[in-house]
Amino acid sequence: MLSSSSRVSHSIPTATLNLPNPIRFLPQILCSCFPGQKRKTSYFSNPVKWNSRMEVSRTANLPTRASAQPLKNADELIDSVETFIFDCDGVIWKGDSLIDGVPETLDMLRSRGKRLVFVTNNSTKSRKQYGKKFETLGLSVSEEEIFASSFAAAAYLKSINFPKDKKVYVIGEDGILKELELAGFEYLGGPTDVEKKIELKPGFLMEHDESVGAVVVGFDRYFNYYKIQYGTLCIRENPGCLFIATNRDAVTHLTDAQEWAGGGSMVGAISGSTQREPLVVGKPSTFMMDYLSNKFGISKSQICMVGDRLDTDILFGQNGGCKTLLVLSGVTTLSKLQSPDNSIQPDLYTNKISDFLALKAAAV
Ligand SMILES: [Mg+2]
């Protein structure tokens, strides 16, 4: 049920993934994917094509996976991996409330020597800000265990040796700015462009900074036309300017009353005006998985990805070659999982992560 051979059908082409150190060798990976292209500098290598290849792999006509099985023996799963990667919203908490049994479950996994990592596509907070949220909820989680897509954007720029004399234009909130600052990159945009408006009088032309070498787009509650035009000018007119998306989530959960337009809506606007596809660093792209695997020296077959969303969390785990567990404590219902329209099947599913405790007790 959990053998790696059962999961290869949704994997990214091996040429892009099954390499020992994907971050360090990213430029070589890019060149190996496109042998006709000469390597120039790592900054000008073409990561957009790398990502496009990943997108293709998600939609290719691949063999159908076996249906997900209910988790019956938690011990078997726990013993089979050394690391658990948890999505946060819908797995650890819902809005500002901790999900039942989470602290005890995390304590049990730690006591059994498991490495715990928390990965979120939400780019509005930095790792430090997420650390505070964990603390507020009474969970003891260190900053090093948290990977938000805001951090992933900065880590990606570092991994390609993004020139320090280039700037980053940010469409997004504070988390991205904080992570760029920590990584030593100069940026503009973000919350400072919230109030900016355009004035369409005859001959009006918007100036833009020609030293912007990357536009990072994340969820932005204060998205406006000024930001669209500024980001578009940078991408279209600055030679080699990168277009990086923290995620392309269709919806997010700003309140528990309904689903709200997610980061994918901001990314879609810039993609529409530039006619370019972004490089996505958040789930389901494998960038963060590769980064984690490299940082901790973990084999991906020793990782179990736990999430509540099929098209991000489970696909992220499958794209990375990990075991996958869907929890039904968030956005996915059992009927959605089992619908004939759903093609994304995790290895296992269960109601919530504290089932690890109940199923363990039942197995004794
Ligand atoms: Mg979630």
Residues whose N, C-alpha, C, O or C-beta is under 5 A from the ligand:
A	BS01	MG	D87 C88 D89 G90 D308 G330
